[in-house]
Amino acid sequence: MYKTNFSTSLKPFFRCFFCFAICSCGVPEQPNTIAPAFYHWQTELRLTKAERDYLNALKLKKLYVKFFDVDWDAASNQPVPLAPLVRDTAQLGGLDIVPCVFITNRTLLQLPMLEVDSLASRIFQKIMALSPSPPQEIQLDCDWTPQTQAKYFALLTQFKQLQEMAQHPPSTVGSRKPILSATIRLHQYKYPEKTGVPPVDRGMLMCYNTGDVEDWGTENAILDLKTLESYLPPNAKADYPLPLDLALPAFRWGVLFRDGQMIKLLNNLGEPDLSDPARFKKTAQNRYEVVKSTYVSAHYLYAGDLLRLEATSPEELKLAATLLNKVKFGPAATVAFYHLDTTATQLFPKEKMEEVLRQF
């Protein structure tokens, strides 16, 4: 119990202090400032008018665009760029294009540490060659492992230096510095002390591909809410050493199995593609057997092949968004949906997407 012999000079101070404390407890937490974005992960960046109208309706200003992949070429024994972007600028006016580069982990496994700086330089120069102007943000994507962490983080450090040196005009007081962001998988978010924290400005937390796609028993490898929740803090928002943005799934695919093994993913495959009973038999919810060898989406399937359809819905994304409020976002956070195409605009109409965004 507090004593009552405070000096007269201190009483006003404590009155103010208790009043401030009581008022502070009653002040609600400020809502997150969220900006929507989309990923574009196709080799040809050619937006249709319908896609651009969809982005405009969402007041979307940012598009994360894959510029190319980096993979290890056994023939030349060096990393090489694959599937470089082909851009059509007709529908891109007013969009902030963020170049993205996916680096395979096997590239870093094969690459000698002494060649890391050279690879960073080659990636940077390739991005610049494909960009009409120096981008404000660049994102590198790699599912690094303990064996490749040191090389990948060294590459990021060198890349950041190149990015800052190339800024023109040079950075001055009040000017915006270029941003380097990196993708963060859920296990990397939960165990930063084990996986390390990449030396970048921002992290993009990838909140999808939460299940084992190669296991026939998996219900939905794209988004499993229980698995997602298991990677998140149980109560209060947890700090991550980087400001975070979020990526959510807005796509569907079919998972093809042959002789008990997962063979490939068939992008955008849905129930209407498997509606012919002469070729496909539905064996369970979202599961089909090929009963007659046939082509589907330019892929040849054999009788006896099995297919599991996977997708997300706006309702599932709303539930995921509610769970993800446990994540402490960075300032002016982005929620990016993967990925933009005609199917996404049909399955996730503007009104549904706005409902998802309102959950944050």
C-alpha positions in Angstrom: 0.0 0.0 0.0 1.3 3.5 -0.8 2.3 5.7 2.1 0.5 9.1 2.4 3.4 11.3 3.4 4.4 12.5 -0.1 5.8 15.9 -0.1 3.5 18.6 -1.3 5.8 19.3 -4.3 5.6 15.7 -5.5 1.8 15.3 -5.3 1.1 17.1 -8.7 3.7 14.9 -10.3 2.1 11.7 -9.2 -1.4 12.9 -10.0 -0.1 13.5 -13.6 1.7 10.2 -13.7 -1.4 8.2 -12.6 -3.6 10.1 -14.9 -1.2 9.5 -17.9 -1.0 5.8 -17.0 -4.8 5.4 -16.8 -5.3 7.2 -20.0 -2.5 5.3 -21.8 -4.1 2.0 -20.8 -7.3 3.1 -22.4 -5.7 4.2 -25.7 -6.3 1.5 -28.4 -3.4 0.3 -30.4 -3.1 2.1 -33.7 -4.2 0.1 -36.7 -1.7 -1.2 -39.1 -1.0 0.8 -42.2 -1.2 -1.8 -45.0 -0.7 -1.3 -48.7 -1.7 -4.1 -51.1 0.6 -5.5 -53.8 0.8 -8.5 -56.1 3.6 -10.7 -57.3 4.0 -11.3 -61.0 5.9 -14.6 -61.5 5.6 -15.2 -65.3 8.4 -14.7 -67.8 6.4 -12.2 -69.8 5.1 -9.1 -68.1 2.2 -8.2 -70.3 -0.8 -7.0 -68.2 -4.2 -7.2 -69.8 -6.5 -4.3 -69.4 -8.7 -6.4 -67.1 -5.7 -7.1 -64.8 -4.7 -3.4 -64.8 -8.3 -2.4 -64.0 -8.3 -4.9 -61.2 -5.1 -3.4 -59.7 -6.5 0.1 -60.1 -9.7 -0.9 -58.3 -7.6 -2.1 -55.3 -5.6 1.2 -55.4 -2.6 -1.0 -55.8 0.7 0.8 -56.6 3.4 -1.9 -56.2 4.1 -5.0 -58.3 6.8 -7.5 -57.3 8.1 -8.9 -60.6 10.4 -11.8 -61.1 13.2 -10.6 -63.4 15.0 -14.0 -63.7 16.1 -17.1 -61.8 19.7 -17.9 -60.9 20.5 -21.6 -61.0 23.7 -23.7 -61.2 24.7 -24.9 -64.7 26.6 -28.2 -64.5 27.9 -27.9 -68.0 29.6 -24.6 -67.5 30.2 -25.2 -63.8 28.8 -21.7 -62.9 25.6 -19.9 -61.9 23.5 -18.7 -64.9 20.4 -16.6 -65.2 17.3 -18.4 -66.5 14.0 -17.1 -67.9 14.8 -13.4 -68.1 11.9 -11.1 -68.0 10.3 -9.8 -71.2 8.4 -6.6 -70.5 5.5 -4.8 -72.2 5.1 -1.4 -70.7 1.6 -0.7 -72.1 -0.3 -1.2 -68.8 2.5 -0.5 -66.3 2.3 3.3 -66.0 2.2 4.5 -62.4 3.2 1.1 -60.9 6.2 0.7 -58.7 8.0 -2.3 -60.1 10.1 -4.2 -57.6 12.6 -6.5 -59.4 12.7 -10.0 -57.8 15.4 -12.6 -58.4 15.1 -16.2 -57.2 18.4 -17.9 -56.3 18.4 -21.7 -56.0 20.0 -23.0 -52.9 22.0 -25.5 -54.9 23.7 -22.5 -56.6 25.0 -21.4 -53.3 26.0 -24.9 -52.4 28.2 -25.2 -55.5 29.5 -21.6 -55.5 32.9 -21.0 -53.9 32.9 -18.3 -51.3 35.5 -16.4 -53.3 33.0 -16.0 -56.1 30.1 -14.7 -54.0 30.9 -11.0 -54.7 31.2 -11.6 -58.4 27.8 -13.3 -58.4 26.3 -10.4 -56.5 27.7 -8.0 -59.1 26.4 -10.1 -62.1 22.9 -10.2 -60.6 22.9 -6.5 -59.9 24.1 -5.7 -63.4 21.5 -8.0 -65.0 18.7 -6.3 -63.0 19.9 -2.9 -64.1 20.0 -4.0 -67.7 16.3 -5.1 -67.5 15.2 -2.0 -65.7 14.3 1.2 -67.5 15.3 3.2 -64.4 17.1 2.3 -61.1 14.5 0.6 -58.9 13.7 1.9 -55.5 13.5 -1.6 -54.1 15.0 -5.0 -55.1 14.0 -8.3 -53.6 16.2 -11.4 -53.5 14.5 -14.8 -52.9 16.4 -17.8 -51.6 15.5 -20.6 -49.2 18.9 -20.7 -47.6 20.0 -23.4 -45.3 22.7 -23.7 -42.6 25.1 -24.9 -45.3 24.5 -21.8 -47.5 23.7 -19.1 -44.9 27.2 -17.6 -44.8 27.4 -17.3 -48.6 23.9 -15.9 -49.0 24.4 -13.3 -46.3 27.7 -12.3 -47.8 26.0 -12.0 -51.2 23.3 -9.8 -49.7 25.9 -7.6 -48.0 27.8 -7.1 -51.3 24.6 -6.5 -53.2 23.5 -3.8 -50.8 26.8 -2.0 -51.2 26.4 -2.1 -55.0 22.8 -0.9 -54.7 23.8 2.1 -52.6 26.9 3.0 -54.8 24.7 3.0 -57.9 22.1 5.4 -56.5 22.0 8.5 -58.6 21.9 11.2 -57.5 23.9 10.2 -54.4 22.0 10.0 -51.2 21.5 13.3 -49.5 19.6 14.4 -46.4 15.9 13.7 -46.9 16.3 11.5 -50.0 15.1 8.0 -50.1 17.7 5.2 -49.9 17.3 2.2 -52.1 15.7 -0.8 -50.3 17.0 -4.3 -50.4 14.4 -6.9 -49.2 14.6 -10.6 -48.8 12.0 -13.4 -48.5 11.6 -15.0 -45.1 10.2 -18.5 -44.7 8.0 -19.3 -41.7 10.6 -21.5 -40.0 13.2 -18.7 -40.5 10.8 -16.3 -38.9 10.2 -18.5 -35.9 13.8 -19.6 -35.3 16.0 -16.5 -36.2 18.6 -17.5 -33.7 19.1 -20.8 -35.7 18.6 -19.7 -39.2 20.1 -16.2 -39.0 18.7 -12.8 -40.0 19.6 -11.6 -43.5 21.4 -8.3 -43.7 18.8 -6.4 -45.6 16.4 -3.5 -45.0 13.1 -5.4 -45.0 11.8 -9.0 -44.9 8.9 -10.5 -46.8 7.3 -13.2 -44.7 6.1 -15.9 -47.1 2.8 -17.2 -45.5 2.1 -20.0 -47.9 3.4 -23.4 -49.0 2.9 -24.5 -45.5 2.4 -28.2 -46.1 4.3 -31.2 -47.6 3.3 -31.0 -51.3 5.0 -34.4 -52.0 2.9 -36.3 -49.4 -0.4 -37.6 -51.0 -2.0 -37.4 -47.6 -1.6 -33.7 -47.4 -4.9 -31.8 -47.6 -3.6 -28.5 -48.9 0.1 -27.7 -49.2 -0.6 -24.1 -50.3 -2.2 -23.0 -47.0 -2.8 -25.0 -43.9 -4.1 -22.7 -41.2 -3.1 -24.9 -38.3 0.5 -25.2 -39.6 0.6 -21.4 -40.2 -0.5 -20.8 -36.6 2.1 -23.1 -35.3 4.8 -20.8 -36.6 3.3 -17.7 -35.0 3.7 -16.3 -31.5 0.9 -17.6 -29.2 -0.1 -14.3 -27.7 1.6 -10.9 -27.9 3.1 -9.7 -31.1 6.7 -10.9 -31.4 9.5 -8.8 -32.7 11.6 -9.9 -35.6 14.9 -8.2 -36.2 13.7 -6.8 -39.5 10.7 -4.7 -40.5 8.3 -7.2 -42.1 5.9 -7.3 -45.0 3.6 -10.3 -45.7 2.9 -12.5 -48.7 -0.3 -14.5 -49.0 -1.4 -17.1 -51.6 -3.9 -16.2 -54.3 -3.5 -19.2 -56.7 -4.4 -22.8 -57.3 -2.7 -25.8 -58.8 -3.0 -29.5 -59.3 -0.4 -31.9 -57.8 0.3 -34.8 -60.1 1.3 -38.2 -58.6 2.5 -41.2 -60.5 3.4 -44.6 -59.0 3.3 -43.0 -55.5 5.6 -40.1 -56.3 4.8 -36.5 -56.8 5.8 -35.7 -60.4 4.9 -32.0 -61.1 2.6 -29.1 -60.3 0.0 -28.1 -62.9 -0.6 -24.4 -62.4 -4.2 -23.1 -62.4 -5.7 -26.5 -62.6 -9.3 -26.6 -61.2 -12.4 -28.8 -61.1 -13.7 -27.7 -64.5 -10.5 -29.1 -66.1 -11.3 -32.5 -64.7 -15.1 -32.7 -65.3 -15.0 -35.2 -68.1 -16.0 -38.6 -66.6 -14.5 -40.5 -69.5 -11.1 -39.3 -68.6 -11.2 -38.5 -64.8 -12.8 -40.1 -61.8 -13.3 -38.2 -58.6 -12.2 -40.4 -55.7 -12.5 -38.0 -52.8 -12.8 -34.3 -52.1 -10.3 -32.5 -54.4 -8.8 -35.9 -55.5 -9.0 -37.5 -58.9 -7.7 -40.5 -60.8 -6.9 -40.4 -64.5 -8.9 -43.2 -66.1 -7.8 -42.6 -69.7 -4.4 -41.2 -70.8 -4.9 -37.6 -72.0 -3.6 -34.1 -72.2 -4.5 -31.5 -69.6 -3.0 -28.0 -69.6 -0.4 -29.1 -72.2 0.7 -31.9 -69.9 0.3 -35.6 -70.9 -1.2 -37.7 -68.1 -1.3 -41.5 -68.0 -4.1 -43.7 -66.9 -3.6 -44.4 -63.2 -2.1 -41.0 -62.4 -3.5 -39.3 -59.4 -4.3 -35.6 -59.0 -4.9 -33.5 -55.9 -6.4 -30.1 -56.4 -5.2 -27.3 -54.1 -6.4 -23.7 -53.8 -7.1 -20.9 -51.4 -10.3 -18.9 -51.0 -10.9 -15.4 -49.8 -12.5 -16.9 -46.7 -9.3 -18.8 -45.9 -7.2 -15.7 -46.5 -9.4 -13.7 -44.0 -8.7 -16.4 -41.4 -5.0 -16.3 -42.2 -5.0 -12.5 -41.9 -6.6 -12.8 -38.5 -3.8 -15.1 -37.4 -1.1 -13.0 -38.9 -2.1 -10.0 -36.7 0.2 -11.7 -34.2 3.1 -10.6 -36.4 4.7 -7.3 -35.8 4.7 -5.6 -39.1 7.2 -3.0 -40.3 6.2 0.7 -40.9 4.1 1.2 -44.0 3.8 -2.6 -44.4 2.9 -4.3 -47.6 0.6 -7.3 -48.0 1.5 -8.9 -51.3 -0.6 -11.6 -53.0 1.0 -14.4 -55.0 0.4 -14.2 -57.9 -1.3 -11.9 -60.5 -3.0 -13.6 -63.5 -6.5 -13.9 -64.9 -7.4 -16.7 -62.6 -6.5 -14.6 -59.5 -8.7 -11.8 -60.7 -11.6 -14.2 -61.1 -11.3 -16.2 -57.9 -10.4 -13.2 -55.7 -12.6 -10.3 -56.8 -11.9 -6.8 -55.6 -14.6 -6.8 -52.8 -13.2 -10.1 -51.4 -9.6 -8.8 -51.4 -10.7 -5.7 -49.6 -12.3 -7.8 -46.9 -9.0 -9.7 -46.5 -7.1 -6.5 -46.2 -9.5 -5.1 -43.6 -8.5 -8.0 -41.3 -5.1 -6.4 -40.6 
